[in-house]
Amino acid sequence: MSTIEQEPPRLYAAREPIFPRRVRGQFRNLKWVLMAVTLGIYYITPWIRWDRGPGMPDQAVLVDLANRRFFFFWIEIWPHEFYFVAGLLIMAGLGLFLFTSVLGRVWCGYFCPQTVWTDLFMMVERRIEGDRNARIRLYEQPWDARKVRLRATKWAAWLLIGLLTGGAWVFYFADAPTLLRNLVTLNAHPVAYTTIGIMTATTFFFGGFAREQICIYACPWPRIQGAMMDENTLTVAYREWRGEPRGKIAKGQPTKSDSPAALKGDCIDCLACVNVCPMGIDIREGQQLECITCALCIDACDDVMAKIGKPRGLIDYMALKDESAEKTGQEGESLWKHVLRPRPLLYFTLWGAIGVGLIVALFLRSPYDLNVSPVRNPLYVTMADGSIRNTYELRLRNMQGQEKTFAVGADGHEGQALPGAEITLEGGRSTVTVPADETFEQRVYITADPDSALADGAQTPLTMWIEDLDSGRRAAVETVFQGTER
């Protein structure tokens, strides 16, 4: 008895290339505008100058990893203020939830970097190789001199875009003019060249070859966004009740838009919506994980409806709840009813509360950061006259753009004076001067008379403070004085 060997089933299907056709319309124009704005912000921002005074970087937006600081125009964030960055990340997440609950995957369709750069790469591809039919023919034909020339030109343009993308990224982490000069003269740090190389390669591959595969397989958001959407979420959808049954329509033949009792639907099965889709799906099959709601299918369908004299909106932004109502001849709810729902309002409230909190914290934050740590080895020192001395490490960060001189002092409980105690700085000085935007460490000594309340006790709470001698502004921290138990 013979046995037939069967091939094991394939776990992964080979990628079928997608050749989206060019389309014109309001959503395509909106995507062009947003692409120009977002790319302009990304490429231009590192070159915006901002005067911060002598010795400070003049770049408006800068992530200064060497000094562990972040500059954003007039705002300067220090390492101990990372809660501002955490707050912004939380706001970004809540904003994503908010827009998804109202408009579906609007982030994916219009603002996601993968979408923006893929759009840019497709535009270059279309300019070099032609529109959909021309690119299909080029893909299927054997390699010849023309195909090599077109592919080489396209890949060179993609590499240039990738190089500009990686170059712009590193400019956010160093002074852009200086770094550019060092890059050109080959004097930049190897990390800069490595980063540019990685960014160039990933941009070239993601935008030129992977494209929709990144959205479908690599990005987790398509699987998460389902929890953010419901039947009231406005998303790109096909009015099946109006379009089916699809098929060719004779001139003057009534359809569902003319009479609900008509046998034919408005969809003529021209596949225009499929041919323009960058994800290669058919929106008429319903909601799909691959759909990024870019709305290009709306532009394509509206153009066809206008040509055959049928109402626009066969494919449109609408809620599933409205589609169910339209099937029974009722009108869908207004836009504001879809927006002003408990879920979006909850997201907006949380988003706004965090934003207001960050703004208040930004304007109320102290321009100084003070940290005092008692030196515990030894706990205290008994002087020759019997007095008790404690030593403290004072760490003072001046977060202003100018040098400041501070007086250092200490108070007892509820601001009471410390009788019988002397406060001195290392070197016998009474003040400390901290340069602009620098951190200064200094030892502080508090010496208590042997008969004072500080010396006669295990631990006494006290408040150590610094005072800006120019403005009189104070910053204080709580600490303790270690005495002797008798």
C-alpha positions as a Python dict, from the first residue, in 0.01 Angstrom:
ca = {
    (1, 'M'): (0, 0, 0),
    (2, 'S'): (155, 330, -108),
    (3, 'T'): (150, 640, 101),
    (4, 'I'): (114, 989, -35),
    (5, 'E'): (337, 1248, 124),
    (6, 'Q'): (158, 1573, 195),
    (7, 'E'): (325, 1910, 240),
    (8, 'P'): (285, 2055, 591),
    (9, 'P'): (40, 2344, 608),
    (10, 'R'): (195, 2689, 580),
    (11, 'L'): (166, 2903, 889),
    (12, 'Y'): (229, 3230, 706),
    (13, 'A'): (95, 3344, 373),
    (14, 'A'): (326, 3520, 131),
    (15, 'R'): (267, 3892, 104),
    (16, 'E'): (72, 4001, -199),
    (17, 'P'): (192, 4344, -314),
    (18, 'I'): (-64, 4625, -307),
    (19, 'F'): (-73, 4893, -574),
    (20, 'P'): (-314, 5166, -455),
    (21, 'R'): (-457, 5389, -725),
    (22, 'R'): (-434, 5765, -694),
    (23, 'V'): (-755, 5929, -578),
    (24, 'R'): (-875, 6286, -541),
    (25, 'G'): (-1118, 6417, -284),
    (26, 'Q'): (-1160, 6597, 46),
    (27, 'F'): (-1009, 6323, 260),
    (28, 'R'): (-712, 6276, 28),
    (29, 'N'): (-654, 6653, 39),
    (30, 'L'): (-679, 6647, 417),
    (31, 'K'): (-418, 6371, 431),
    (32, 'W'): (-186, 6574, 205),
    (33, 'V'): (-217, 6874, 436),
    (34, 'L'): (-160, 6671, 751),
    (35, 'M'): (136, 6493, 593),
    (36, 'A'): (296, 6825, 502),
    (37, 'V'): (233, 6968, 850),
    (38, 'T'): (357, 6666, 1045),
    (39, 'L'): (666, 6615, 829),
    (40, 'G'): (737, 6988, 843),
    (41, 'I'): (721, 6985, 1223),
    (42, 'Y'): (948, 6681, 1239),
    (43, 'Y'): (1216, 6811, 1002),
    (44, 'I'): (1212, 7182, 1097),
    (45, 'T'): (1175, 7175, 1477),
    (46, 'P'): (1544, 7096, 1558),
    (47, 'W'): (1650, 7407, 1365),
    (48, 'I'): (1434, 7652, 1561),
    (49, 'R'): (1658, 7873, 1774),
    (50, 'W'): (1580, 7996, 2126),
    (51, 'D'): (1807, 8228, 2324),
    (52, 'R'): (1868, 8084, 2670),
    (53, 'G'): (2163, 8300, 2771),
    (54, 'P'): (2538, 8237, 2782),
    (55, 'G'): (2657, 7879, 2822),
    (56, 'M'): (2317, 7731, 2735),
    (57, 'P'): (2201, 7559, 2414),
    (58, 'D'): (2015, 7786, 2173),
    (59, 'Q'): (1793, 7505, 2041),
    (60, 'A'): (1421, 7543, 2110),
    (61, 'V'): (1354, 7169, 2143),
    (62, 'L'): (1641, 6958, 2272),
    (63, 'V'): (1678, 6632, 2462),
    (64, 'D'): (2011, 6689, 2638),
    (65, 'L'): (2107, 6336, 2743),
    (66, 'A'): (2456, 6438, 2855),
    (67, 'N'): (2319, 6678, 3116),
    (68, 'R'): (1991, 6486, 3162),
    (69, 'R'): (1766, 6775, 3071),
    (70, 'F'): (1484, 6841, 2826),
    (71, 'F'): (1431, 7184, 2669),
    (72, 'F'): (1107, 7291, 2507),
    (73, 'F'): (1117, 7659, 2417),
    (74, 'W'): (1098, 7842, 2754),
    (75, 'I'): (1041, 7520, 2953),
    (76, 'E'): (1332, 7326, 3102),
    (77, 'I'): (1266, 6983, 3253),
    (78, 'W'): (1520, 6831, 3493),
    (79, 'P'): (1559, 6462, 3584),
    (80, 'H'): (1371, 6496, 3913),
    (81, 'E'): (1078, 6647, 3719),
    (82, 'F'): (1020, 6340, 3505),
    (83, 'Y'): (660, 6342, 3623),
    (84, 'F'): (599, 6607, 3354),
    (85, 'V'): (709, 6359, 3085),
    (86, 'A'): (504, 6082, 3248),
    (87, 'G'): (201, 6312, 3255),
    (88, 'L'): (241, 6394, 2885),
    (89, 'L'): (263, 6024, 2800),
    (90, 'I'): (-54, 5955, 2998),
    (91, 'M'): (-226, 6243, 2817),
    (92, 'A'): (-116, 6097, 2484),
    (93, 'G'): (-266, 5761, 2577),
    (94, 'L'): (-593, 5913, 2695),
    (95, 'G'): (-605, 6130, 2383),
    (96, 'L'): (-570, 5818, 2172),
    (97, 'F'): (-856, 5656, 2365),
    (98, 'L'): (-1066, 5971, 2326),
    (99, 'F'): (-1029, 6004, 1949),
    (100, 'T'): (-1069, 5630, 1894),
    (101, 'S'): (-1394, 5620, 2091),
    (102, 'V'): (-1533, 5902, 1874),
    (103, 'L'): (-1375, 5852, 1530),
    (104, 'G'): (-1229, 5504, 1532),
    (105, 'R'): (-870, 5460, 1413),
    (106, 'V'): (-833, 5822, 1308),
    (107, 'W'): (-479, 5824, 1451),
    (108, 'C'): (-379, 5534, 1227),
    (109, 'G'): (-532, 5688, 917),
    (110, 'Y'): (-396, 6041, 945),
    (111, 'F'): (-122, 6093, 1207),
    (112, 'C'): (66, 5766, 1267),
    (113, 'P'): (431, 5796, 1151),
    (114, 'Q'): (400, 5466, 965),
    (115, 'T'): (103, 5605, 770),
    (116, 'V'): (265, 5942, 704),
    (117, 'W'): (594, 5801, 577),
    (118, 'T'): (420, 5527, 376),
    (119, 'D'): (210, 5796, 208),
    (120, 'L'): (529, 5985, 126),
    (121, 'F'): (696, 5674, -15),
    (122, 'M'): (387, 5592, -224),
    (123, 'M'): (382, 5945, -362),
    (124, 'V'): (747, 5909, -473),
    (125, 'E'): (672, 5565, -617),
    (126, 'R'): (377, 5697, -813),
    (127, 'R'): (580, 5988, -951),
    (128, 'I'): (856, 5756, -1073),
    (129, 'E'): (673, 5438, -1183),
    (130, 'G'): (327, 5571, -1263),
    (131, 'D'): (-20, 5501, -1123),
    (132, 'R'): (-171, 5164, -1031),
    (133, 'N'): (-189, 4998, -1375),
    (134, 'A'): (160, 5109, -1472),
    (135, 'R'): (307, 4976, -1148),
    (136, 'I'): (129, 4643, -1188),
    (137, 'R'): (268, 4604, -1540),
    (138, 'L'): (616, 4698, -1419),
    (139, 'Y'): (593, 4445, -1135),
    (140, 'E'): (487, 4161, -1364),
    (141, 'Q'): (729, 4226, -1651),
    (142, 'P'): (1076, 4065, -1656),
    (143, 'W'): (1379, 4264, -1550),
    (144, 'D'): (1516, 4487, -1825),
    (145, 'A'): (1709, 4812, -1844),
    (146, 'R'): (1396, 5025, -1794),
    (147, 'K'): (1280, 4830, -1490),
    (148, 'V'): (1627, 4845, -1333),
    (149, 'R'): (1643, 5220, -1394),
    (150, 'L'): (1300, 5290, -1244),
    (151, 'R'): (1357, 5066, -940),
    (152, 'A'): (1705, 5211, -877),
    (153, 'T'): (1568, 5566, -899),
    (154, 'K'): (1283, 5484, -662),
    (155, 'W'): (1505, 5310, -408),
    (156, 'A'): (1756, 5595, -420),
    (157, 'A'): (1476, 5843, -343),
    (158, 'W'): (1354, 5622, -58),
    (159, 'L'): (1706, 5600, 84),
    (160, 'L'): (1736, 5978, 71),
    (161, 'I'): (1409, 6015, 262),
    (162, 'G'): (1530, 5758, 515),
    (163, 'L'): (1860, 5942, 554),
    (164, 'L'): (1682, 6272, 611),
    (165, 'T'): (1455, 6102, 862),
    (166, 'G'): (1743, 5954, 1061),
    (167, 'G'): (1938, 6278, 1040),
    (168, 'A'): (1647, 6482, 1170),
    (169, 'W'): (1606, 6239, 1462),
    (170, 'V'): (1960, 6279, 1594),
    (171, 'F'): (1931, 6658, 1570),
    (172, 'Y'): (1683, 6646, 1859),
    (173, 'F'): (1962, 6519, 2088),
    (174, 'A'): (2237, 6772, 2011),
    (175, 'D'): (2279, 7125, 1880),
    (176, 'A'): (2164, 7080, 1519),
    (177, 'P'): (2409, 7316, 1335),
    (178, 'T'): (2706, 7185, 1532),
    (179, 'L'): (2609, 6822, 1484),
    (180, 'L'): (2549, 6871, 1111),
    (181, 'R'): (2894, 7023, 1073),
    (182, 'N'): (3049, 6734, 1265),
    (183, 'L'): (2857, 6478, 1059),
    (184, 'V'): (2974, 6629, 729),
    (185, 'T'): (3335, 6654, 845),
    (186, 'L'): (3320, 6299, 991),
    (187, 'N'): (3392, 6428, 1341),
    (188, 'A'): (3061, 6325, 1499),
    (189, 'H'): (3036, 6055, 1765),
    (190, 'P'): (2993, 5699, 1629),
    (191, 'V'): (2659, 5678, 1811),
    (192, 'A'): (2523, 5950, 1581),
    (193, 'Y'): (2624, 5761, 1265),
    (194, 'T'): (2488, 5435, 1406),
    (195, 'T'): (2155, 5594, 1495),
    (196, 'I'): (2122, 5754, 1152),
    (197, 'G'): (2203, 5421, 989),
    (198, 'I'): (1941, 5234, 1190),
    (199, 'M'): (1675, 5500, 1131),
    (200, 'T'): (1754, 5512, 758),
    (201, 'A'): (1728, 5134, 723),
    (202, 'T'): (1406, 5101, 923),
    (203, 'T'): (1239, 5394, 742),
    (204, 'F'): (1343, 5250, 406),
    (205, 'F'): (1211, 4904, 493),
    (206, 'F'): (894, 5000, 682),
    (207, 'G'): (777, 5268, 439),
    (208, 'G'): (896, 5106, 117),
    (209, 'F'): (843, 4733, 160),
    (210, 'A'): (663, 4635, 483),
    (211, 'R'): (395, 4907, 468),
    (212, 'E'): (59, 4755, 563),
    (213, 'Q'): (236, 4455, 722),
    (214, 'I'): (355, 4680, 1005),
    (215, 'C'): (-3, 4790, 1075),
    (216, 'I'): (-143, 4438, 1059),
    (217, 'Y'): (123, 4232, 1236),
    (218, 'A'): (370, 4456, 1420),
    (219, 'C'): (142, 4722, 1567),
    (220, 'P'): (-62, 4620, 1872),
    (221, 'W'): (-314, 4902, 1838),
    (222, 'P'): (-551, 4730, 1589),
    (223, 'R'): (-614, 4464, 1853),
    (224, 'I'): (-658, 4714, 2135),
    (225, 'Q'): (-876, 4968, 1958),
    (226, 'G'): (-1171, 4730, 1951),
    (227, 'A'): (-1215, 4785, 2324),
    (228, 'M'): (-1230, 5162, 2266),
    (229, 'M'): (-1507, 5147, 2005),
    (230, 'D'): (-1877, 5074, 2026),
    (231, 'E'): (-2186, 5105, 1808),
    (232, 'N'): (-2181, 5486, 1848),
    (233, 'T'): (-1825, 5529, 1720),
    (234, 'L'): (-1804, 5707, 1386),
    (235, 'T'): (-1593, 5503, 1147),
    (236, 'V'): (-1566, 5434, 775),
    (237, 'A'): (-1844, 5195, 672),
    (238, 'Y'): (-2042, 5077, 371),
    (239, 'R'): (-2418, 5132, 355),
    (240, 'E'): (-2503, 4776, 264),
    (241, 'W'): (-2878, 4840, 272),
    (242, 'R'): (-2832, 5093, -5),
    (243, 'G'): (-2557, 4929, -211),
    (244, 'E'): (-2680, 4569, -231),
    (245, 'P'): (-2738, 4383, -447),
    (246, 'R'): (-2444, 4525, -637),
    (247, 'G'): (-2397, 4504, -1013),
    (248, 'K'): (-2401, 4700, -1334),
    (249, 'I'): (-2678, 4958, -1367),
    (250, 'A'): (-2842, 5052, -1695),
    (251, 'K'): (-2890, 5419, -1767),
    (252, 'G'): (-3208, 5542, -1603),
    (253, 'Q'): (-3256, 5219, -1406),
    (254, 'P'): (-3391, 5293, -1054),
    (255, 'T'): (-3183, 5184, -755),
    (256, 'K'): (-3221, 5177, -377),
    (257, 'S'): (-3142, 5550, -352),
    (258, 'D'): (-3434, 5622, -583),
    (259, 'S'): (-3677, 5379, -426),
    (260, 'P'): (-3626, 5138, -135),
    (261, 'A'): (-3830, 4882, -331),
    (262, 'A'): (-3586, 4885, -626),
    (263, 'L'): (-3420, 4554, -706),
    (264, 'K'): (-3071, 4692, -766),
    (265, 'G'): (-2845, 4869, -520),
    (266, 'D'): (-2630, 5175, -590),
    (267, 'C'): (-2301, 4983, -586),
    (268, 'I'): (-2193, 4904, -942),
    (269, 'D'): (-1909, 4679, -822),
    (270, 'C'): (-1646, 4896, -991),
    (271, 'L'): (-1385, 4809, -721),
    (272, 'A'): (-1277, 5173, -698),
    (273, 'C'): (-1287, 5151, -318),
    (274, 'V'): (-1065, 4841, -325),
    (275, 'N'): (-817, 4981, -576),
    (276, 'V'): (-742, 5293, -370),
    (277, 'C'): (-713, 5117, -33),
    (278, 'P'): (-352, 5120, 97),
    (279, 'M'): (-434, 4810, 306),
    (280, 'G'): (-575, 4615, 11),
    (281, 'I'): (-911, 4534, 172),
    (282, 'D'): (-1272, 4559, 58),
    (283, 'I'): (-1463, 4791, 293),
    (284, 'R'): (-1789, 4638, 168),
    (285, 'E'): (-1710, 4325, 368),
    (286, 'G'): (-1766, 4514, 693),
    (287, 'Q'): (-1539, 4622, 976),
    (288, 'Q'): (-1193, 4465, 951),
    (289, 'L'): (-881, 4473, 1163),
    (290, 'E'): (-676, 4595, 866),
    (291, 'C'): (-885, 4910, 808),
    (292, 'I'): (-706, 5227, 926),
    (293, 'T'): (-1004, 5452, 841),
    (294, 'C'): (-799, 5666, 603),
    (295, 'A'): (-1128, 5737, 418),
    (296, 'L'): (-973, 5719, 70),
    (297, 'C'): (-1246, 5470, -22),
    (298, 'I'): (-1500, 5743, 56),
    (299, 'D'): (-1336, 5977, -197),
    (300, 'A'): (-1323, 5702, -460),
    (301, 'C'): (-1685, 5598, -411),
    (302, 'D'): (-1817, 5954, -401),
    (303, 'D'): (-1643, 6021, -731),
    (304, 'V'): (-1812, 5719, -890),
    (305, 'M'): (-2153, 5811, -745),
    (306, 'A'): (-2122, 6161, -890),
    (307, 'K'): (-2043, 6017, -1233),
    (308, 'I'): (-2346, 5785, -1239),
    (309, 'G'): (-2579, 6044, -1089),
    (310, 'K'): (-2634, 5880, -752),
    (311, 'P'): (-2615, 6043, -406),
    (312, 'R'): (-2280, 6047, -233),
    (313, 'G'): (-2227, 5865, 93),
    (314, 'L'): (-2255, 5501, -12),
    (315, 'I'): (-1929, 5468, 182),
    (316, 'D'): (-1905, 5724, 458),
    (317, 'Y'): (-1812, 5800, 816),
    (318, 'M'): (-2102, 5669, 1022),
    (319, 'A'): (-2184, 5473, 1334),
    (320, 'L'): (-2306, 5115, 1321),
    (321, 'K'): (-2608, 5228, 1522),
    (322, 'D'): (-2699, 5479, 1251),
    (323, 'E'): (-2667, 5219, 977),
    (324, 'S'): (-2914, 4994, 1161),
    (325, 'A'): (-3156, 5286, 1194),
    (326, 'E'): (-3124, 5378, 825),
    (327, 'K'): (-3216, 5023, 724),
    (328, 'T'): (-3558, 5076, 883),
    (329, 'G'): (-3603, 5416, 718),
    (330, 'Q'): (-3510, 5623, 1025),
    (331, 'E'): (-3251, 5899, 1041),
    (332, 'G'): (-2923, 5855, 1220),
    (333, 'E'): (-2828, 6055, 1528),
    (334, 'S'): (-2655, 6391, 1504),
    (335, 'L'): (-2278, 6426, 1528),
    (336, 'W'): (-2296, 6582, 1874),
    (337, 'K'): (-2489, 6287, 2013),
    (338, 'H'): (-2206, 6061, 1903),
    (339, 'V'): (-1945, 6291, 2055),
    (340, 'L'): (-2116, 6384, 2382),
    (341, 'R'): (-2139, 6034, 2524),
    (342, 'P'): (-2027, 5912, 2869),
    (343, 'R'): (-1715, 5733, 2743),
    (344, 'P'): (-1567, 6024, 2539),
    (345, 'L'): (-1663, 6269, 2814),
    (346, 'L'): (-1486, 6053, 3073),
    (347, 'Y'): (-1172, 6034, 2860),
    (348, 'F'): (-1184, 6410, 2796),
    (349, 'T'): (-1232, 6486, 3165),
    (350, 'L'): (-933, 6274, 3266),
    (351, 'W'): (-726, 6415, 2981),
    (352, 'G'): (-813, 6774, 3072),
    (353, 'A'): (-758, 6720, 3445),
    (354, 'I'): (-407, 6587, 3387),
    (355, 'G'): (-332, 6871, 3147),
    (356, 'V'): (-449, 7136, 3392),
    (357, 'G'): (-255, 6968, 3671),
    (358, 'L'): (66, 6972, 3465),
    (359, 'I'): (20, 7339, 3376),
    (360, 'V'): (-41, 7434, 3740),
    (361, 'A'): (260, 7230, 3851),
    (362, 'L'): (472, 7393, 3582),
    (363, 'F'): (395, 7746, 3697),
    (364, 'L'): (409, 7667, 4068),
    (365, 'R'): (733, 7469, 4063),
    (366, 'S'): (1026, 7609, 4255),
    (367, 'P'): (1322, 7740, 4053),
    (368, 'Y'): (1549, 7562, 4302),
    (369, 'D'): (1578, 7200, 4404),
    (370, 'L'): (1712, 7137, 4753),
    (371, 'N'): (1817, 6804, 4900),
    (372, 'V'): (1974, 6760, 5243),
    (373, 'S'): (2117, 6428, 5362),
    (374, 'P'): (2261, 6385, 5715),
    (375, 'V'): (2605, 6225, 5720),
    (376, 'R'): (2563, 5913, 5937),
    (377, 'N'): (2924, 5806, 5969),
    (378, 'P'): (2961, 5915, 6242),
    (379, 'L'): (2613, 6012, 6365),
    (380, 'Y'): (2759, 6313, 6545),
    (381, 'V'): (3091, 6452, 6661),
    (382, 'T'): (3160, 6570, 7015),
    (383, 'M'): (3382, 6878, 7004),
    (384, 'A'): (3652, 6967, 7258),
    (385, 'D'): (3420, 7205, 7446),
    (386, 'G'): (3148, 6936, 7469),
    (387, 'S'): (2931, 7079, 7193),
    (388, 'I'): (2767, 6839, 6944),
    (389, 'R'): (2815, 6880, 6570),
    (390, 'N'): (2613, 6721, 6290),
    (391, 'T'): (2726, 6716, 5927),
    (392, 'Y'): (2490, 6737, 5628),
    (393, 'E'): (2540, 6700, 5255),
    (394, 'L'): (2352, 6985, 5088),
    (395, 'R'): (2270, 6939, 4719),
    (396, 'L'): (2137, 7256, 4560),
    (397, 'R'): (2023, 7278, 4198),
    (398, 'N'): (1980, 7625, 4047),
    (399, 'M'): (1726, 7584, 3766),
    (400, 'Q'): (1743, 7946, 3654),
    (401, 'G'): (1935, 8097, 3367),
    (402, 'Q'): (2156, 8314, 3589),
    (403, 'E'): (2398, 8271, 3877),
    (404, 'K'): (2241, 8288, 4223),
    (405, 'T'): (2375, 8339, 4575),
    (406, 'F'): (2194, 8170, 4862),
    (407, 'A'): (2203, 8198, 5239),
    (408, 'V'): (2165, 7871, 5429),
    (409, 'G'): (1982, 7838, 5761),
    (410, 'A'): (1781, 7605, 5981),
    (411, 'D'): (1471, 7639, 6197),
    (412, 'G'): (1322, 7424, 6467),
    (413, 'H'): (963, 7305, 6501),
    (414, 'E'): (711, 7536, 6323),
    (415, 'G'): (979, 7787, 6230),
    (416, 'Q'): (1115, 7838, 6582),
    (417, 'A'): (1473, 7956, 6622),
    (418, 'L'): (1747, 7718, 6729),
    (419, 'P'): (1902, 7872, 7046),
    (420, 'G'): (2253, 7758, 7121),
    (421, 'A'): (2315, 7634, 6763),
    (422, 'E'): (2560, 7763, 6501),
    (423, 'I'): (2522, 7694, 6129),
    (424, 'T'): (2831, 7712, 5907),
    (425, 'L'): (2923, 7605, 5556),
    (426, 'E'): (3236, 7418, 5461),
    (427, 'G'): (3524, 7662, 5445),
    (428, 'G'): (3367, 7894, 5701),
    (429, 'R'): (3143, 8070, 5449),
    (430, 'S'): (2790, 8184, 5529),
    (431, 'T'): (2654, 8181, 5172),
    (432, 'V'): (2682, 7958, 4866),
    (433, 'T'): (2690, 8069, 4502),
    (434, 'V'): (2551, 7834, 4238),
    (435, 'P'): (2609, 7898, 3864),
    (436, 'A'): (2314, 7905, 3625),
    (437, 'D'): (2155, 7569, 3547),
    (438, 'E'): (2399, 7375, 3760),
    (439, 'T'): (2392, 7156, 4067),
    (440, 'F'): (2618, 7240, 4360),
    (441, 'E'): (2709, 7018, 4653),
    (442, 'Q'): (2823, 7163, 4985),
    (443, 'R'): (2876, 7036, 5340),
    (444, 'V'): (2683, 7214, 5613),
    (445, 'Y'): (2766, 7193, 5985),
    (446, 'I'): (2525, 7254, 6272),
    (447, 'T'): (2698, 7280, 6610),
    (448, 'A'): (2487, 7278, 6929),
    (449, 'D'): (2600, 7395, 7273),
    (450, 'P'): (2630, 7110, 7522),
    (451, 'D'): (2345, 7250, 7734),
    (452, 'S'): (2110, 7325, 7442),
    (453, 'A'): (1794, 7130, 7360),
    (454, 'L'): (1949, 7005, 7036),
    (455, 'A'): (2244, 6841, 7208),
    (456, 'D'): (2034, 6689, 7486),
    (457, 'G'): (1814, 6450, 7288),
    (458, 'A'): (1825, 6152, 7057),
    (459, 'Q'): (1680, 6317, 6745),
    (460, 'T'): (1532, 6661, 6703),
    (461, 'P'): (1334, 6750, 6387),
    (462, 'L'): (1444, 7067, 6212),
    (463, 'T'): (1395, 7244, 5880),
    (464, 'M'): (1693, 7342, 5668),
    (465, 'W'): (1636, 7615, 5414),
    (466, 'I'): (1809, 7821, 5150),
    (467, 'E'): (1712, 8178, 5059),
    (468, 'D'): (1777, 8355, 4730),
    (469, 'L'): (1946, 8678, 4836),
    (470, 'D'): (1815, 8859, 4525),
    (471, 'S'): (1446, 8769, 4543),
    (472, 'G'): (1409, 8650, 4902),
    (473, 'R'): (1247, 8329, 4778),
    (474, 'R'): (1302, 8022, 4995),
    (475, 'A'): (1315, 7646, 4954),
    (476, 'A'): (1319, 7411, 5253),
    (477, 'V'): (1344, 7042, 5344),
    (478, 'E'): (1284, 6851, 5665),
    (479, 'T'): (1571, 6673, 5842),
    (480, 'V'): (1683, 6586, 6197),
    (481, 'F'): (1964, 6671, 6438),
    (482, 'Q'): (2127, 6377, 6616),
    (483, 'G'): (2214, 6456, 6978),
    (484, 'T'): (2329, 6246, 7272),
    (485, 'E'): (2098, 6062, 7510),
    (486, 'R'): (2193, 6132, 7872),
}
